[in-house]
Structures are given as C-alpha cells and as structure tokens.
Amino acid sequence: FAVDERRDLGISVIANGLFSAKTPRQTIWIEVNGCKIAEAMLDLQRNVGFQTISGSIPARCIPTDGLLQVAIVTDRTTSPRDIGLNSDTRSLGVAVREVVIYD
C-alpha cells in the first residue's frame, strides 16, 4: 500500500483462523513495516467465523516514500487436510477477507 504523507493511520483486517478441535486456538498479529500494530487470539469456542482486528499505525512506522508493507503473521500454519477439514495439503495460516487503511 502507499500513502501520500506520513501521519498516524488506522488499519482494520478481517480474518479467520484455521483451526479445529485438534488445534482450537491461533494467535495472529498485524505488522506494518516491521512495527507490531495489533494482535488477537482466535479461539474455536469463542470466535466462529471472520473477526475484525484493528490497530493504529504510528507515523514513525511509515517511511518517507509512504510505502506500507503489511504482514499478517500467525504462530502456526497447518494444512486443511492435517486438521480434517478437507483434502487440501497447502500449508496455510489464516483466511483474509479485507484489509482497510484509514485516517
């Protein structure tokens, strides 16, 4: 992403964890240009479906060129096959529905 000037911004990510009874919890966090912006613990018992994770991007985390490198990081990856969801063998972290950066 790119912004026109360095200023404090907000970010909102709508994501869903990849979990099952075998792996019922997953931590995810958002980093922007290496700055940890927000963190959430997704839990099968409490968080069924997509969740919104929001935070603030401080101006100090935005370089002079305004480029934002957003990373959605998780404490683990797994394949849908390994947790019994389907036959997909790809190693996945989370499903992301939307990323919004705002003033």
GUMAR-470454 format. One record per atom (N, C-alpha, C): atom name; x, y, z. Coordinates in nm, 4 decimals, always signed. Example, Ala and Ser with C-alpha at 12.3 -4.5 7.8 and 13.67 -1.06 7.14 Angstrom:
# residues 2
+----+----------+----------+----------+
| at |       px |       py |       pz |
+----+----------+----------+----------+
|  N |  +1.3190 |  -0.5690 |  +0.7800 |
| CA |  +1.2300 |  -0.4500 |  +0.7800 |
|  C |  +1.3200 |  -0.3300 |  +0.7800 |
|  N |  +1.2850 |  -0.2250 |  +0.7080 |
| CA |  +1.3670 |  -0.1060 |  +0.7140 |
|  C |  +1.2900 |  +0.0030 |  +0.7870 |
+----+----------+----------+----------+
//
This chain:
# residues 103
+----+----------+----------+----------+
| at |       px |       py |       pz |
+----+----------+----------+----------+
|  N |  +0.0842 |  -0.1164 |  +0.0000 |
| CA |  +0.0000 |  +0.0000 |  +0.0000 |
|  C |  +0.0893 |  +0.1234 |  +0.0000 |
|  N |  +0.0359 |  +0.2370 |  -0.0432 |
| CA |  +0.1112 |  +0.3622 |  -0.0403 |
|  C |  +0.0201 |  +0.4737 |  +0.0110 |
|  N |  +0.0763 |  +0.5617 |  +0.0920 |
| CA |  +0.0037 |  +0.6784 |  +0.1403 |
|  C |  +0.0786 |  +0.8027 |  +0.0960 |
|  N |  +0.0072 |  +0.9158 |  +0.0900 |
| CA |  +0.0660 |  +1.0376 |  +0.0362 |
|  C |  +0.1498 |  +1.1169 |  +0.1362 |
|  N |  +0.1336 |  +1.0912 |  +0.2657 |
| CA |  +0.2143 |  +1.1621 |  +0.3651 |
|  C |  +0.2259 |  +1.0789 |  +0.4927 |
|  N |  +0.3291 |  +1.1081 |  +0.5707 |
| CA |  +0.3478 |  +1.0385 |  +0.6984 |
|  C |  +0.2553 |  +1.0988 |  +0.8020 |
|  N |  +0.1668 |  +1.0164 |  +0.8538 |
| CA |  +0.0744 |  +1.0581 |  +0.9597 |
|  C |  +0.0214 |  +0.9320 |  +1.0270 |
|  N |  -0.0311 |  +0.9452 |  +1.1464 |
| CA |  -0.0913 |  +0.8307 |  +1.2135 |
|  C |  -0.2121 |  +0.7832 |  +1.1335 |
|  N |  -0.2221 |  +0.6524 |  +1.1160 |
| CA |  -0.3318 |  +0.5922 |  +1.0408 |
|  C |  -0.3911 |  +0.4770 |  +1.1211 |
|  N |  -0.5039 |  +0.4286 |  +1.0785 |
| CA |  -0.5635 |  +0.3091 |  +1.1367 |
|  C |  -0.5612 |  +0.1970 |  +1.0352 |
|  N |  -0.5680 |  +0.0753 |  +1.0858 |
| CA |  -0.5769 |  -0.0413 |  +0.9989 |
|  C |  -0.6773 |  -0.1386 |  +1.0580 |
|  N |  -0.7527 |  -0.2005 |  +0.9704 |
| CA |  -0.8507 |  -0.2999 |  +1.0109 |
|  C |  -0.8373 |  -0.4197 |  +0.9168 |
|  N |  -0.8262 |  -0.5386 |  +0.9748 |
| CA |  -0.8135 |  -0.6614 |  +0.8974 |
|  C |  -0.9249 |  -0.7554 |  +0.9412 |
|  N |  -0.9975 |  -0.8093 |  +0.8441 |
| CA |  -1.0987 |  -0.9098 |  +0.8727 |
|  C |  -1.0397 |  -1.0443 |  +0.8319 |
|  N |  -1.0236 |  -1.1333 |  +0.9308 |
| CA |  -0.9564 |  -1.2612 |  +0.9070 |
|  C |  -1.0241 |  -1.3724 |  +0.9870 |
|  N |  -0.9960 |  -1.4945 |  +0.9448 |
| CA |  -1.0463 |  -1.6124 |  +1.0146 |
|  C |  -0.9312 |  -1.7097 |  +1.0305 |
|  N |  -0.9198 |  -1.7690 |  +1.1477 |
| CA |  -0.8143 |  -1.8655 |  +1.1736 |
|  C |  -0.8417 |  -1.9991 |  +1.1061 |
|  N |  -0.7399 |  -2.0808 |  +1.1057 |
| CA |  -0.7508 |  -2.2168 |  +1.0520 |
|  C |  -0.7365 |  -2.3109 |  +1.1708 |
|  N |  -0.8497 |  -2.3473 |  +1.2304 |
| CA |  -0.8443 |  -2.4322 |  +1.3472 |
|  C |  -0.9556 |  -2.5355 |  +1.3474 |
|  N |  -0.9397 |  -2.6316 |  +1.4357 |
| CA |  -1.0363 |  -2.7398 |  +1.4522 |
|  C |  -1.0280 |  -2.7853 |  +1.5976 |
|  N |  -1.0982 |  -2.8915 |  +1.6315 |
| CA |  -1.0906 |  -2.9453 |  +1.7678 |
|  C |  -0.9473 |  -2.9871 |  +1.8012 |
|  N |  -0.8725 |  -3.0273 |  +1.7007 |
| CA |  -0.7327 |  -3.0687 |  +1.7193 |
|  C |  -0.6404 |  -2.9488 |  +1.7461 |
|  N |  -0.6696 |  -2.8367 |  +1.6859 |
| CA |  -0.5915 |  -2.7136 |  +1.7044 |
|  C |  -0.6908 |  -2.5978 |  +1.7266 |
|  N |  -0.7426 |  -2.5822 |  +1.8498 |
| CA |  -0.8537 |  -2.4900 |  +1.8751 |
|  C |  -0.8176 |  -2.3421 |  +1.8900 |
|  N |  -0.6898 |  -2.3086 |  +1.8967 |
| CA |  -0.6506 |  -2.1682 |  +1.9156 |
|  C |  -0.5404 |  -2.1292 |  +1.8183 |
|  N |  -0.5406 |  -2.0003 |  +1.7857 |
| CA |  -0.4382 |  -1.9484 |  +1.6958 |
|  C |  -0.4191 |  -1.7994 |  +1.7240 |
|  N |  -0.2939 |  -1.7584 |  +1.7392 |
| CA |  -0.2621 |  -1.6175 |  +1.7581 |
|  C |  -0.2229 |  -1.5589 |  +1.6230 |
|  N |  -0.2784 |  -1.4423 |  +1.5913 |
| CA |  -0.2358 |  -1.3708 |  +1.4714 |
|  C |  -0.2052 |  -1.2272 |  +1.5101 |
|  N |  -0.1147 |  -1.1659 |  +1.4361 |
| CA |  -0.0859 |  -1.0255 |  +1.4590 |
|  C |  -0.0570 |  -0.9580 |  +1.3267 |
|  N |  -0.0715 |  -0.8253 |  +1.3306 |
| CA |  -0.0516 |  -0.7424 |  +1.2124 |
|  C |  +0.0740 |  -0.6605 |  +1.2334 |
|  N |  +0.1616 |  -0.6624 |  +1.1339 |
| CA |  +0.2809 |  -0.5783 |  +1.1332 |
|  C |  +0.2756 |  -0.4876 |  +1.0111 |
|  N |  +0.3181 |  -0.3644 |  +1.0299 |
| CA |  +0.3309 |  -0.2700 |  +0.9187 |
|  C |  +0.4730 |  -0.2177 |  +0.9219 |
|  N |  +0.5467 |  -0.2453 |  +0.8160 |
| CA |  +0.6876 |  -0.2052 |  +0.8061 |
|  C |  +0.7667 |  -0.2495 |  +0.9293 |
|  N |  +0.7365 |  -0.3677 |  +0.9783 |
| CA |  +0.8090 |  -0.4233 |  +1.0925 |
|  C |  +0.7578 |  -0.3801 |  +1.2285 |
|  N |  +0.6621 |  -0.2884 |  +1.2345 |
| CA |  +0.6034 |  -0.2445 |  +1.3617 |
|  C |  +0.4811 |  -0.3310 |  +1.3920 |
|  N |  +0.4790 |  -0.3906 |  +1.5107 |
| CA |  +0.3629 |  -0.4715 |  +1.5505 |
|  C |  +0.2483 |  -0.3772 |  +1.5848 |
|  N |  +0.1377 |  -0.3915 |  +1.5132 |
| CA |  +0.0262 |  -0.2978 |  +1.5233 |
|  C |  -0.0882 |  -0.3517 |  +1.6087 |
|  N |  -0.1211 |  -0.4783 |  +1.5925 |
| CA |  -0.2338 |  -0.5374 |  +1.6655 |
|  C |  -0.2136 |  -0.6878 |  +1.6766 |
|  N |  -0.2782 |  -0.7473 |  +1.7762 |
| CA |  -0.2684 |  -0.8916 |  +1.7975 |
|  C |  -0.4041 |  -0.9426 |  +1.8443 |
|  N |  -0.4356 |  -1.0667 |  +1.8079 |
| CA |  -0.5602 |  -1.1285 |  +1.8522 |
|  C |  -0.5393 |  -1.2778 |  +1.8705 |
|  N |  -0.6071 |  -1.3328 |  +1.9699 |
| CA |  -0.6100 |  -1.4771 |  +1.9908 |
|  C |  -0.7439 |  -1.5250 |  +1.9369 |
|  N |  -0.7393 |  -1.6055 |  +1.8339 |
| CA |  -0.8606 |  -1.6628 |  +1.7779 |
|  C |  -0.8823 |  -1.7981 |  +1.8443 |
|  N |  -1.0048 |  -1.8246 |  +1.8830 |
| CA |  -1.0372 |  -1.9441 |  +1.9594 |
|  C |  -1.1628 |  -2.0067 |  +1.9002 |
|  N |  -1.1561 |  -2.1341 |  +1.8718 |
| CA |  -1.2679 |  -2.2056 |  +1.8101 |
|  C |  -1.3951 |  -2.1931 |  +1.8927 |
|  N |  -1.3849 |  -2.1951 |  +2.0246 |
| CA |  -1.5026 |  -2.1890 |  +2.1112 |
|  C |  -1.5698 |  -2.0514 |  +2.1098 |
|  N |  -1.4904 |  -1.9459 |  +2.0982 |
| CA |  -1.5453 |  -1.8097 |  +2.1066 |
|  C |  -1.5560 |  -1.7391 |  +1.9735 |
|  N |  -1.4683 |  -1.7689 |  +1.8795 |
| CA |  -1.4602 |  -1.6943 |  +1.7542 |
|  C |  -1.4913 |  -1.7844 |  +1.6355 |
|  N |  -1.6153 |  -1.8017 |  +1.6071 |
| CA |  -1.6512 |  -1.8796 |  +1.4900 |
|  C |  -1.6763 |  -1.7811 |  +1.3760 |
|  N |  -1.6018 |  -1.7946 |  +1.2694 |
| CA |  -1.6165 |  -1.7050 |  +1.1559 |
|  C |  -1.5119 |  -1.5960 |  +1.1569 |
|  N |  -1.5280 |  -1.5027 |  +1.0667 |
| CA |  -1.4310 |  -1.3953 |  +1.0490 |
|  C |  -1.4382 |  -1.2958 |  +1.1642 |
|  N |  -1.3199 |  -1.2458 |  +1.2046 |
| CA |  -1.3074 |  -1.1491 |  +1.3138 |
|  C |  -1.2360 |  -1.0248 |  +1.2618 |
|  N |  -1.2668 |  -0.9104 |  +1.3211 |
| CA |  -1.2004 |  -0.7854 |  +1.2856 |
|  C |  -1.0901 |  -0.7575 |  +1.3859 |
|  N |  -0.9704 |  -0.7329 |  +1.3351 |
| CA |  -0.8543 |  -0.6986 |  +1.4176 |
|  C |  -0.8114 |  -0.5596 |  +1.3741 |
|  N |  -0.8081 |  -0.4657 |  +1.4669 |
| CA |  -0.7784 |  -0.3261 |  +1.4337 |
|  C |  -0.6646 |  -0.2726 |  +1.5176 |
|  N |  -0.5983 |  -0.1719 |  +1.4654 |
| CA |  -0.4913 |  -0.1066 |  +1.5387 |
|  C |  -0.4542 |  +0.0258 |  +1.4744 |
|  N |  -0.3582 |  +0.0924 |  +1.5362 |
| CA |  -0.3097 |  +0.2215 |  +1.4856 |
|  C |  -0.1708 |  +0.2056 |  +1.4287 |
|  N |  -0.1488 |  +0.2682 |  +1.3151 |
| CA |  -0.0161 |  +0.2711 |  +1.2526 |
|  C |  +0.0455 |  +0.4066 |  +1.2872 |
|  N |  +0.1457 |  +0.4099 |  +1.3746 |
| CA |  +0.2088 |  +0.5379 |  +1.4085 |
|  C |  +0.2862 |  +0.5936 |  +1.2885 |
|  N |  +0.2897 |  +0.7245 |  +1.2774 |
| CA |  +0.3621 |  +0.7893 |  +1.1670 |
|  C |  +0.5079 |  +0.7445 |  +1.1630 |
|  N |  +0.5679 |  +0.7134 |  +1.2790 |
| CA |  +0.7085 |  +0.6719 |  +1.2827 |
|  C |  +0.7326 |  +0.5407 |  +1.2090 |
|  N |  +0.6260 |  +0.4635 |  +1.1845 |
| CA |  +0.6389 |  +0.3355 |  +1.1134 |
|  C |  +0.6204 |  +0.3505 |  +0.9628 |
|  N |  +0.5994 |  +0.4726 |  +0.9188 |
| CA |  +0.5793 |  +0.4987 |  +0.7759 |
|  C |  +0.7033 |  +0.5685 |  +0.7212 |
|  N |  +0.7699 |  +0.5098 |  +0.6214 |
| CA |  +0.8894 |  +0.5732 |  +0.5644 |
|  C |  +0.8522 |  +0.6971 |  +0.4823 |
|  N |  +0.9504 |  +0.7752 |  +0.4487 |
| CA |  +0.9257 |  +0.8995 |  +0.3742 |
|  C |  +0.8618 |  +0.8750 |  +0.2378 |
|  N |  +0.8838 |  +0.7567 |  +0.1787 |
| CA |  +0.8208 |  +0.7286 |  +0.0492 |
|  C |  +0.6745 |  +0.6868 |  +0.0626 |
|  N |  +0.6247 |  +0.6696 |  +0.1860 |
| CA |  +0.4851 |  +0.6387 |  +0.2098 |
|  C |  +0.4437 |  +0.4948 |  +0.1844 |
|  N |  +0.5396 |  +0.4078 |  +0.1541 |
| CA |  +0.5050 |  +0.2688 |  +0.1253 |
|  C |  +0.4805 |  +0.1902 |  +0.2534 |
|  N |  +0.3703 |  +0.1170 |  +0.2565 |
| CA |  +0.3335 |  +0.0362 |  +0.3720 |
|  C |  +0.3392 |  -0.1111 |  +0.3331 |
|  N |  +0.4228 |  -0.1855 |  +0.4026 |
| CA |  +0.4268 |  -0.3298 |  +0.3828 |
|  C |  +0.3522 |  -0.3919 |  +0.4998 |
|  N |  +0.2372 |  -0.4506 |  +0.4696 |
| CA |  +0.1509 |  -0.5090 |  +0.5713 |
|  C |  +0.1748 |  -0.6602 |  +0.5747 |
|  N |  +0.2005 |  -0.7118 |  +0.6940 |
| CA |  +0.2177 |  -0.8563 |  +0.7116 |
|  C |  +0.1158 |  -0.9050 |  +0.8139 |
|  N |  +0.0494 |  -1.0142 |  +0.7799 |
| CA |  -0.0414 |  -1.0795 |  +0.8726 |
|  C |  +0.0289 |  -1.2085 |  +0.9130 |
|  N |  +0.0673 |  -1.2156 |  +1.0396 |
| CA |  +0.1560 |  -1.3204 |  +1.0891 |
|  C |  +0.0775 |  -1.4104 |  +1.1852 |
|  N |  +0.1131 |  -1.5380 |  +1.1883 |
| CA |  +0.0472 |  -1.6319 |  +1.2787 |
|  C |  +0.1511 |  -1.7160 |  +1.3518 |
|  N |  +0.1113 |  -1.7686 |  +1.4660 |
| CA |  +0.2023 |  -1.8519 |  +1.5434 |
|  C |  +0.2151 |  -1.9932 |  +1.4866 |
|  N |  +0.1312 |  -2.0258 |  +1.3898 |
| CA |  +0.1424 |  -2.1583 |  +1.3289 |
|  C |  +0.0718 |  -2.1611 |  +1.1941 |
|  N |  +0.1133 |  -2.2546 |  +1.1116 |
| CA |  +0.0437 |  -2.2848 |  +0.9879 |
|  C |  +0.0120 |  -2.4342 |  +0.9889 |
|  N |  -0.0851 |  -2.4706 |  +0.9118 |
| CA |  -0.1230 |  -2.6114 |  +0.9001 |
|  C |  -0.1960 |  -2.6295 |  +0.7683 |
|  N |  -0.2201 |  -2.7508 |  +0.7313 |
| CA |  -0.2984 |  -2.7757 |  +0.6101 |
|  C |  -0.4402 |  -2.8155 |  +0.6505 |
|  N |  -0.5373 |  -2.7799 |  +0.5691 |
| CA |  -0.6737 |  -2.8233 |  +0.5973 |
|  C |  -0.6838 |  -2.9762 |  +0.6098 |
|  N |  -0.6039 |  -3.0483 |  +0.5336 |
| CA |  -0.6056 |  -3.1949 |  +0.5439 |
|  C |  -0.5596 |  -3.2414 |  +0.6821 |
|  N |  -0.4521 |  -3.1780 |  +0.7346 |
| CA |  -0.3978 |  -3.2201 |  +0.8641 |
|  C |  -0.4958 |  -3.2022 |  +0.9795 |
|  N |  -0.5885 |  -3.1076 |  +0.9680 |
| CA |  -0.6854 |  -3.0874 |  +1.0761 |
|  C |  -0.8234 |  -3.1436 |  +1.0412 |
|  N |  -0.8308 |  -3.2165 |  +0.9308 |
| CA |  -0.9530 |  -3.2877 |  +0.8966 |
|  C |  -1.0622 |  -3.2065 |  +0.8315 |
|  N |  -1.0279 |  -3.0900 |  +0.7709 |
| CA |  -1.1311 |  -3.0094 |  +0.7056 |
|  C |  -1.1629 |  -3.0570 |  +0.5651 |
|  N |  -1.0569 |  -3.0863 |  +0.4882 |
| CA |  -1.0745 |  -3.1334 |  +0.3510 |
|  C |  -0.9418 |  -3.1931 |  +0.3030 |
|  N |  -0.9261 |  -3.2125 |  +0.1735 |
| CA |  -0.8061 |  -3.2786 |  +0.1209 |
|  C |  -0.6958 |  -3.1810 |  +0.0790 |
|  N |  -0.7127 |  -3.0525 |  +0.1048 |
| CA |  -0.6140 |  -2.9506 |  +0.0666 |
|  C |  -0.4866 |  -2.9695 |  +0.1499 |
|  N |  -0.3717 |  -2.9857 |  +0.0832 |
| CA |  -0.2454 |  -3.0098 |  +0.1535 |
|  C |  -0.1581 |  -2.8854 |  +0.1660 |
|  N |  -0.2054 |  -2.7704 |  +0.1184 |
| CA |  -0.1258 |  -2.6480 |  +0.1301 |
|  C |  -0.1098 |  -2.6075 |  +0.2759 |
|  N |  +0.0067 |  -2.5559 |  +0.3114 |
| CA |  +0.0306 |  -2.5037 |  +0.4456 |
|  C |  -0.0228 |  -2.3604 |  +0.4494 |
|  N |  -0.1250 |  -2.3381 |  +0.5310 |
| CA |  -0.1935 |  -2.2095 |  +0.5349 |
|  C |  -0.1921 |  -2.1515 |  +0.6758 |
|  N |  -0.2084 |  -2.0197 |  +0.6854 |
| CA |  -0.2136 |  -1.9528 |  +0.8145 |
|  C |  -0.3538 |  -1.9082 |  +0.8485 |
|  N |  -0.4024 |  -1.8041 |  +0.7815 |
| CA |  -0.5362 |  -1.7506 |  +0.8053 |
|  C |  -0.5999 |  -1.7143 |  +0.6726 |
|  N |  -0.7308 |  -1.7022 |  +0.6752 |
| CA |  -0.8046 |  -1.6513 |  +0.5596 |
|  C |  -0.8273 |  -1.5032 |  +0.5836 |
|  N |  -0.7960 |  -1.4200 |  +0.4850 |
| CA |  -0.8140 |  -1.2755 |  +0.4966 |
|  C |  -0.9237 |  -1.2331 |  +0.4003 |
|  N |  -1.0231 |  -1.1675 |  +0.4550 |
| CA |  -1.1347 |  -1.1185 |  +0.3732 |
|  C |  -1.1122 |  -0.9742 |  +0.3286 |
|  N |  -1.0546 |  -0.8914 |  +0.4189 |
| CA |  -1.0460 |  -0.7481 |  +0.3873 |
|  C |  -0.9352 |  -0.6827 |  +0.4683 |
|  N |  -0.8675 |  -0.5864 |  +0.4071 |
| CA |  -0.7697 |  -0.5013 |  +0.4752 |
|  C |  -0.8070 |  -0.3571 |  +0.4405 |
|  N |  -0.8263 |  -0.2739 |  +0.5427 |
| CA |  -0.8620 |  -0.1333 |  +0.5227 |
|  C |  -0.7632 |  -0.0473 |  +0.5998 |
|  N |  -0.7066 |  +0.0516 |  +0.5325 |
| CA |  -0.6205 |  +0.1518 |  +0.5974 |
|  C |  -0.6969 |  +0.2841 |  +0.5916 |
|  N |  -0.7052 |  +0.3522 |  +0.7051 |
| CA |  -0.7898 |  +0.4720 |  +0.7120 |
|  C |  -0.7261 |  +0.5785 |  +0.8003 |
|  N |  -0.7770 |  +0.7039 |  +0.7842 |
| CA |  -0.7342 |  +0.8179 |  +0.8684 |
|  C |  -0.7999 |  +0.8087 |  +1.0033 |
+----+----------+----------+----------+
//
